[in-house]
Amino acid sequence: MVSLAMSLTTLDRIDDHALAVELVRLAGCERESTAALVAHLAEFDARRLYEGEGFPSIFKYCTTVLQLSEDAAYNRIQAARAARRFPAILERLAAGGLSVTTTRLLAPHLTAENHDFRTLREEHHRYEEELAALSARGFLAPDQQWRVSELKKLKLIAKDRMETLLRHARAATHA
């Protein structure tokens, strides 16, 4: 790991373009790391492994062992619990479409009864799997090429509908 002091002293030596490119890369890494942390936290919480470490709650484990602030711990725990019910949340966290705070706020509205979101997520996943299988074939017949095009459209429609549901849930939390 590069020491922060070392990287701060060398940043003035890189050109503007390289700095901008690195900044974008690091932001992406941070989003992916957050999504990975939330995914691992979800499993750790589900297994109640914090108890084996001598902690009465996942919250206490996060603030003590992971050294997260109280609000960071709370947001990540709530996001992790929501992600166990709706794994597509992890994709949105990694892509920057959701933050852990927004996920925490949306979680009460993304219930098991929200069948539309779950159905759309499952559809999106099926389209993704079928696209991957077709892409793995290499050469595609014309009807297969048409199917790839159709799957991409269906996948985009499902994603747009999921985004609409999320926007409505966000609006409901602010109302």
C-alpha positions in Angstrom: 0.0 0.0 0.0 1.3 3.4 -0.9 1.6 5.8 2.0 -0.7 8.7 1.9 2.1 11.1 2.7 4.2 9.8 -0.1 1.4 10.0 -2.7 0.5 13.6 -1.6 4.1 14.7 -2.1 4.3 13.2 -5.6 0.9 14.3 -6.9 2.2 17.7 -7.9 4.6 16.0 -10.4 1.9 14.3 -12.6 0.3 16.2 -15.5 -3.3 17.4 -15.4 -4.7 14.7 -17.7 -3.0 11.9 -15.7 -4.4 13.3 -12.5 -7.9 13.5 -13.9 -7.7 10.0 -15.2 -6.4 8.6 -11.9 -9.1 10.5 -10.0 -11.9 8.9 -12.1 -10.2 5.5 -11.6 -10.0 5.9 -7.9 -13.6 7.0 -7.6 -14.6 3.8 -9.5 -12.4 1.7 -7.2 -14.0 3.3 -4.1 -17.5 2.5 -5.4 -16.5 -1.1 -6.1 -14.9 -1.4 -2.7 -18.0 0.0 -1.0 -20.2 -2.5 -2.9 -17.8 -5.4 -2.0 -17.7 -4.2 1.7 -21.5 -4.1 1.8 -21.7 -7.6 0.2 -19.3 -9.1 2.7 -21.0 -7.3 5.6 -24.3 -8.8 4.5 -22.9 -12.3 4.7 -21.0 -11.6 7.9 -24.2 -10.3 9.4 -26.4 -13.2 8.1 -23.9 -15.7 9.7 -23.8 -13.6 12.9 -20.0 -13.9 12.9 -19.7 -10.8 15.1 -21.0 -12.9 18.0 -18.0 -15.3 17.6 -15.7 -12.3 17.7 -17.2 -11.3 21.1 -19.5 -8.5 19.9 -23.2 -8.1 20.8 -24.1 -6.6 17.5 -22.9 -6.1 14.0 -23.0 -2.3 14.7 -20.5 -2.6 17.6 -18.3 -4.9 15.4 -18.3 -2.3 12.6 -17.4 0.7 14.9 -14.8 -1.2 16.8 -13.0 -3.7 14.5 -13.7 -2.0 11.1 -13.3 1.5 12.7 -16.3 2.9 10.9 -18.0 6.0 12.2 -21.4 5.4 13.7 -23.3 6.8 10.7 -21.0 4.9 8.2 -21.6 1.7 10.1 -25.4 2.2 10.3 -25.7 3.1 6.6 -23.6 0.1 5.5 -25.4 -2.3 7.8 -28.8 -1.2 6.4 -27.5 -1.3 2.9 -26.1 -4.8 3.5 -29.5 -6.0 4.8 -31.3 -4.5 1.9 -28.8 -6.1 -0.6 -29.5 -9.5 0.9 -33.1 -9.1 -0.2 -32.3 -7.2 -3.4 -28.8 -8.2 -4.8 -29.2 -5.7 -7.7 -28.5 -3.0 -5.1 -24.8 -4.1 -5.1 -24.6 -3.4 -8.9 -26.1 0.0 -8.4 -23.7 0.8 -5.5 -20.7 -0.3 -7.7 -21.9 1.7 -10.6 -22.6 4.8 -8.6 -26.4 4.8 -9.1 -27.0 4.4 -5.4 -25.1 5.5 -2.3 -25.2 3.6 1.0 -27.2 6.5 2.4 -29.8 6.4 -0.4 -30.0 2.6 0.0 -30.6 3.0 3.7 -33.4 5.5 2.9 -34.9 3.3 0.2 -34.7 0.0 2.1 -38.0 0.3 3.9 -39.7 0.8 0.5 -37.9 -2.1 -1.2 -39.8 -4.8 0.6 -40.5 -8.4 -0.4 -43.9 -7.2 -1.5 -42.3 -5.1 -4.1 -42.7 -7.8 -6.6 -42.1 -5.6 -9.6 -38.5 -4.8 -8.6 -37.7 -8.4 -7.9 -39.2 -9.6 -11.1 -37.4 -7.0 -13.1 -34.1 -7.9 -11.4 -34.6 -11.5 -12.2 -35.5 -10.7 -15.9 -32.5 -8.5 -16.2 -30.3 -11.3 -14.9 -31.8 -13.9 -17.3 -31.2 -11.6 -20.2 -27.6 -11.1 -19.0 -27.0 -14.8 -18.8 -28.5 -15.5 -22.3 -26.4 -12.7 -23.8 -23.3 -14.2 -22.2 -24.1 -17.6 -23.6 -24.6 -16.2 -27.1 -21.5 -14.1 -26.9 -19.4 -17.2 -25.9 -20.3 -18.9 -29.1 -18.2 -16.6 -31.2 -19.9 -16.8 -34.7 -23.6 -16.1 -34.6 -26.2 -16.9 -37.2 -28.4 -14.0 -38.3 -31.3 -15.1 -36.0 -28.9 -15.3 -33.1 -27.5 -11.8 -33.9 -31.1 -10.6 -33.9 -31.7 -12.3 -30.5 -28.6 -10.5 -29.1 -30.0 -7.2 -30.3 -33.4 -8.0 -28.8 -31.9 -9.1 -25.5 -29.9 -5.9 -25.2 -33.1 -3.9 -25.7 -35.0 -6.0 -23.2 -32.2 -5.7 -20.7 -32.2 -2.0 -21.0 -36.0 -1.8 -20.7 -35.8 -3.8 -17.4 -33.0 -1.6 -16.1 -34.9 1.5 -16.9 -38.0 0.2 -15.2 -35.9 -0.7 -12.1 -34.5 2.8 -12.1 -38.1 4.2 -12.3 -39.1 2.2 -9.3 -36.1 3.4 -7.4 -36.8 7.0 -8.3 -40.4 6.7 -7.0 -39.2 5.1 -3.8 -36.6 7.9 -3.4 -39.4 10.5 -3.9 -41.5 8.8 -1.4 -38.8 9.0 1.2 -38.5 12.8 0.6 -42.3 13.4 0.7 
